[in-house]
Amino acid sequence: MIKEIDSRDLEQALDLVNNVFREFVAVDYSEQGKNTFENYLKNKYEEVAADLISGHKKMWAYFQNDDILGVIATRDISHISLMFVDKQHHRKGIAKQMFHFMVDELKNNGDITQITVNSSPYAEEVYEHLGFVRTGERQEKDGIIFTPMMNVLS
């Protein structure tokens, strides 16, 4: 089941994100990039919670019973800021289900025509399977390596 995350689920969701990041994404990052990402999750917990309440960010999770197996989040309505799936559940369609659920939710709440993401090197192929195309060259900011991508929604 996919549902929007509330403050009760936020800590579990961010723990999953951090664990998956460390194992799969951080291998491509410098120490600065690892620290930038991990500090965002640790030190911004209250800010993320406030952003969820204000609507600046939206976050959904894929639940199995009470366990979160995947997380997807947006900022500024149509930009994916996080998408992570527990390693035990990779390649089972969870990212795809979360993405389509998120798009449906966003379409129901407004008029969006595209979704953007700054993809890590690890996730580029996943985003391509979801219909994203590169819109620029690979970049680095504060040690975070990413490729800007976009999906024009039909």
N, C-alpha and C positions, 0 to 999 in steps of 0.2 A: 504494500500500500504506500502511496506517495501522499504526503501532506505537507502543508506549510509548517515550518519550524516556529515554535514559540520559545520563550526564554527558558522553559524547563528542559528543552531538548538541545539548547545551544551548546552547552559544554560537551556533551557526547558528540555532537556534529563536528565541532572544531577539533576534538581529539582525533576523530577519524581522518579529517582533512590533514592534520599535522602528521599522523602516522603514515598515511599514503604518500604525502609529500616527501617525507624523509626517505622512504624506500625507493620511490620511482622517479621523482622529479629532481630532488636535491643533487642527484649524481651528476647532473649537467651544470650545476651552479657553483660559483665560488663561495668562499666562506661569507663574503658580504651578502650574496644573494640568499644563502640559507638563513643568515641572521635577519635579513630584511623580512623574509616571509614569516619566519617563526616569531619574530617580534610583533609583526602585524597581528598574528593570532593570539599571542599571549597578552600583549599590552593593550590591545584594542578590544578586548572582550566587552567592556562596558560600552564603548563606542559602537561596536557592531550591534549590541543589544538595542541601543538607542536608535540606530539606523533602521533596524527592523521595525521598531515601533513607529518611526516617522514615515516609513515607506520608501526611504532613500535606497534601502536594500531589501530584497526579498530572498528568502531562502526556503528550499524544500528539501525533504529527505525521503529516501526510500526505506521504509521500515519493513522488517520481518519480525513479527511479534513486537517486542519492545526494543529490538536492536536496530540501529541505523546502519544500513549497508552502503548507502550512497548519499551524496549531498550535492546540490546545485544551487547557486546563488547568482543574483543579478544586482547590479547597481545602476542607477540612473535609468531604470526601467528595462532597457534593451541591451545591456552589456553583461555578458557572463563574467563574473568575477571569480567563481570557484566551481569546479566540477570534479569530484573525486568519488571513487568507488573502492570499497574494501577489497584488498588483494585477493581474498578467497572467492570473490564474486565477479572478477574481471571476465569479460567476454561472455556475459550471460544476458546482455541486453538491458542492463539496469541504467546505464548512461543514456541510452536511446529513449527508454521509457521516461526517465526524468526530464530529458530535453523536450520531448513532445508534450508532456504534462505541463511543463513550464510555459511553453509557447501557447498552449491552449489557455492557460490561466492569464497570461499577459494579453492575449487577444480579447478575452472576455472582459478585461478591465480597461481596454483602451485600443487605440488604433496604432499598432506597430507593423512595420513593413520589413524590418530587418533586425537581426541579432548580430552583435559583434563580440569578439573575444580576443584577448591577447594570449595565445596558446603557448604553453611550455613546449619545448622540443618533444617531450615524451607524449604529449596529447595531440599533436598535429594530425596524426592519422585518424584518431577517434573523431576529431572535428570534421575532417574531410568526409568520413563516412556519414556524418550528420548533414552533409550538404554545404559545409563552409568552404570558402576559397580564400587563398591568401590575398591580402590587399596591400601588402608591403613586405619589405625585407626583414629578416630576423634582426632583432634589436636587443639592447641591454640597458637597463635602467636600475640603478642601485643594486647591481649584481643579479637582477632578475632577467633571465633570457626569455624572449617571447617573439612570436610572429603574429602580427595583426591579421585577423581573419574576419570574414563576414558571411552570413547566410541571409539571402534575400528570401523572405517568406512568401509563399503563394497564397 
